Amino acid sequence: MTPFGVKLREMRAAKGATMKDMAKALLVSPAYLSALEHGKRGRPSRAFLYDVCTYFNIIWDEAEELERLAQLSHPRAVVDTAGLSADATELANRLAETIVDLPDEAIQRMLAEVRAPTK
């Protein structure tokens, strides 16, 4: 799953729309929509985001939040640690190796840390 996929599914469910109906309205295949919701596809295009916002009749802050979630939803993230410390490189590599086994509580703690505003 991706943050965008989770949000898309929540919005679709709240509207009471089937995947087939939503896909038809957005001029995409139900398979593409399913892949987005399940995190099997990467970031959606800007044009698709615009179409989603139109479909759900969302504007401004909600649209910006949806775009932010889309940017954070690439299922194959790459971390470039060139020029960073050895510790930063080790952290990136250890996270890549172990994320599949991390308990949800640990992931939530790490997310809270990186979401916190920097001083």
Secondary structure by P-SEA (a helix, b strand, c coil): ccaaaaaaaaaaaaacccaaaaaaaacccaaaaaaaaacccccccaaaaaaaaaaaccccaaaaaaaaaaaacccbbbbbcccccaaaaaaaaaaaaccccccaaaaaaaaaaaacccc
